[in-house]
Amino acid sequence: MGDWKLIYAHAEQRLELYNLAEDISESHDVTEANPDRVLALARRLGQWCRRYDVQMSIDSSSGDPVPYPDVVAERLFPPTVP
C-alpha cells in the first residue's frame, strides 16, 4: 500500500515493515514504531490469504500450519480496551 512494504517471514512468524520512500534498501525495519500500519497491512494480507486459500507451511515443532500474518500481528500488537 503506497510506500509501505510488509514482509511476513512465515517460518519465523516475524513481520517486518519498511517505508520504501525513505528506505529503498529496506535497511530499517520500522515495525515497532508503526503498530497500526502493521496491523492494517497484516489484516489485508491475511484476508487475501484466506480468500485464495493459501496453504501455509507446517511448523515443525507443533505440526500445525503457520498462522496467517494478521494472527501474528495481533499477537505482537494486541488490541487495547479503552
Buried (B, 14 or more C-beta within 10 A) or exposed (E): EEEBBBBBEBEEBBBBBBBEEEBEEEEEBBBEEBBEBBBBBBBBBBEEBEEEEEEBEEBEEEEEEBBBBBEBBBEBBEEEEE
